[in-house]
Amino acid sequence: MFSSAVAVFLLVHWNTESAGAALIGGILYPKESETREVRSLDGIWAFRKDESQYQGFKEHWYDYPLHETGEVIPMPVPSSYNDITQERSLRDHVGFVWYERTFFAPERWHLDSLRVWLRFGSVHYLAHVVVITVPKYNTSDIYRQPVGIRTVRWNDKSLMINGKNVYIRGVGKHEDSDIRGKGLDYALITKDFNLLKWLGINAFRTSHYPYAEEIMDFADQQGIMVIDECPSVDTDNFSEELLKKHSNSLAELIRRDKNRPSVIMWSIANEPRSSKQGASWYFKSVVDYIKKLDTSRPVTAAIATSYVFKDLAQYLDIISFNRYNSWYQNTGRLETIRGNVEEEATSWHKKYNKPVLMSEYGADTIAGLHLEPAYVWSEEYQVRMLSEHFKAFDNLREKGFFIGEMIWNFADFKTAQTYTRVGGNKKGILTRERQPKASAHHLRVRNFKLAQEIDNYRVPPSVQNLEPYTAQGQIQSNHIEL
């Protein structure tokens, strides 16, 4: 960048002397052409709220990197900061806020003596803009790669990060939202990660495909663990040709994400037809191939077949299973959940002597539908479905081999039309518009209480006074807490 430091203050001025007076000055709206180049600074900026009217000015925050003045959070630009976080104080804030973005100007702008304009198109009211430039480097190329150092280990009962046992409090997700669909949206990404933290979630699976690198960047920065999944769903008709395509997709995924500290597992498939003829040879080949590419992370797959079959589980490091008790099977029978989940998870471990993770469970729920006694599709039913799973998970944790629970799904998402989908898949604990159902609050309490119990995590004040998630007291009183 250029060697001189420049301070720019942007003010808004209305000329009210005459409706017919000529407007003087200003710049044209930026448009690309044969002679003009436009570079957008949209994206994620550092952000800090000014707690008092002029604190930032009095303390000269503009003289330092913003993160050195206090805690900053990522903020998408353009967006309104009011709706991005789960903090009421920021939603209702009126006053100064500070944004910071570091960017690099191409050296040719200087060498070609180009006239450069810095334009802000989404600034309301009054803005003070400070531009600080630093000397250019005498190097031919610069590429900066953030680095995170951690170890991942596993044995027949545990998954360990930096030598400490990890219990996954996770969700399955999709790249999906209202209006935007699967398109990249920085405001949505920021909102989703704020919601993950608000819910006390520490991991997600990239179901069922590699996610945008911008999402993975956020996971690295925010400390959210990721089970990285390749695009292999309902895999069937096992052949050499399919194996080649499957292997190539894994190679592309590992090549892209191998240096990401957030990635703690590779998932080779979601609900493959692994009990069919040819599956054993096929998945042994897949796992053998992935082990040639990376031995630093465990390999898993989200299995939907029963443990009674000779399954691909024999080749995995960690067994993940999907099961929808009281929904797709034994619909409405909440009392079957606890026994079925405990029996299946225990059987997986007993048969293969490996750590076990429940990678999907859930029930479709229409936001605002309330039925008592609890009835399928109601918010009450989803909450009680969660409670019954929590009982099973707590008992399984005591056995020492159960390493995590991942509800399906983080948020409602659009699907193909079918009579089993009311406007899409409604298993989210959040609506597609990212508003919480009753289950979100229920899960939030559990996750933070688990974090407190397992990791000695400080529970947020908004959770401290809520009823405990644990099933023990509910069992004794024969009452399920909503």
C-alpha positions, 0 to 999 in steps of 0.5 A, a space after each residue: 500500500 502507499 506510504 502516506 497516512 490519510 485521515 478522511 472524514 465523511 459528512 452529509 450536507 444538504 443544500 436547502 437554499 434553493 430547490 433549483 440550485 445546481 449541485 456541485 461536487 460529488 462522484 459518479 456511482 461506481 461502475 466498471 468499464 474499459 477505463 474504470 475498476 471497482 473493488 468491493 470491500 463488502 464482507 466481514 469487518 471487525 466491529 465494536 460498540 461504543 459504550 458511551 457517547 464518545 469513548 472511542 474518540 476520547 481514547 483514540 481508538 482510531 490510533 490502534 487496531 480495533 481489537 487492541 481497544 477491547 473485545 470486537 466481534 465479526 460483523 457483515 457489511 453491508 448489514 444492520 448490526 441490530 439483527 445479527 447477534 442474540 444480544 438485546 443491548 446491541 439490537 437496541 443500541 443507539 450511538 456510535 459503533 466502530 467498524 474496521 477492515 484491513 485491505 490491500 491495494 494492488 501495487 499497479 494502482 500506485 505505479 499507474 498513478 491511478 486516481 482512487 476513490 474510497 466510497 461508502 454506500 451504506 453509511 447512514 446519518 454521520 460517519 467519520 472515516 479514518 484511512 491508515 496506509 502502511 509502506 509496501 513490501 519489497 516482495 514479489 508475492 504475499 499470501 497470508 494463511 491463518 494457522 491453528 495448532 492442536 492435536 486430535 487423538 482417539 482410542 476405543 472409547 474417546 475422542 481427544 483434542 489437545 489430550 483432553 476428552 471431547 463431548 460433542 454438543 452438535 447439530 447437523 446443518 444445511 447451507 440454506 435460508 429463506 430468499 438466499 437459498 444456498 447462496 453465500 450470505 455473510 450476514 447469514 453466516 455471522 448470524 448462524 455462528 452467533 446462534 451456534 454460540 447462543 445455543 451452546 453448540 460446539 460442533 456441526 457436520 457439513 451435511 452432506 457436502 463441503 461447505 463454502 470456505 467462508 463458513 469454514 473460515 468462521 469455524 476456524 476463527 470461532 472455535 467450532 469443531 467440524 465433521 467435514 463430509 464429502 458429497 456422498 448420500 444414499 450411496 448405492 450401486 457400488 462399482 469401480 467407476 463410483 469408487 473413483 469418483 468418491 475417492 476424487 471427491 475426498 481428495 478434493 475435500 482433504 486437499 482444501 481443508 487439511 490445514 483447518 484446525 476446526 476440522 476434527 473428522 472426515 465423514 465419507 458418507 451419509 446414510 449409504 446402503 452399506 448392508 448391500 452386496 459390494 458395500 464392504 469391499 467398496 468402503 474398505 477401499 474408500 477408508 484405505 484411500 483416505 488414510 493415505 491422504 491424512 492419518 491425523 484425523 479419525 474417519 466416520 460416516 453417518 450410518 442409517 443401517 442396523 448394527 446387526 448387519 456386517 457394516 462399514 462400521 468395521 472400517 471406521 475410527 468413530 461410529 456415527 449413527 442416524 436414528 429417528 425413534 418416535 418419528 420414522 419408526 414408532 411414530 408418536 411413541 416417546 416412551 420407546 426412545 430411551 431404551 432404543 437409543 441406549 440399546 443401539 449405541 451400546 450394541 455398536 460399541 460392543 460389536 466394534 469396540 469404537 467410540 460412538 456418536 449419535 449424528 442425527 435424531 429429531 422430529 418435524 415441528 411446525 412453529 407455533 403449533 401447540 398440542 397438549 398432550 404432546 402430539 406429532 408436529 407440535 412444539 411440545 412433541 419436539 421438546 419431549 422428544 429431546 428430553 427422552 433422548 437426553 435421558 438416554 445420552 446421560 446414561 450412555 455418557 456414564 458408560 464411557 464410550 459415547 462421545 456426542 449428540 447431534 440433533 437434526 437439524 439446526 434450522 428448517 430447510 427447503 426440500 422437494 415437494 412431498 406429502 411428508 414435507 410441509 413446506 420443507 423439512 421442519 426438524 429445525 430447532 430454529 425456523 428457516 428465518 432463524 427464529 427459535 422454537 421451544 426446543 431451541 431454548 430446551 437444547 440451550 439449557 442442556 448444552 450450557 449445563 453440559 459445558 459447565 459439568 464437563 468443561 467447567 464452562 461459565 454458564 451465561 446469566 440468561 441460562 443460570 436461572 432456568 430449570 436444569 436439563 437433566 433427566 434424573 429429577 424428571 424420572 423421579 417425579 414422573 414429570 417431563 420439564 418443558 
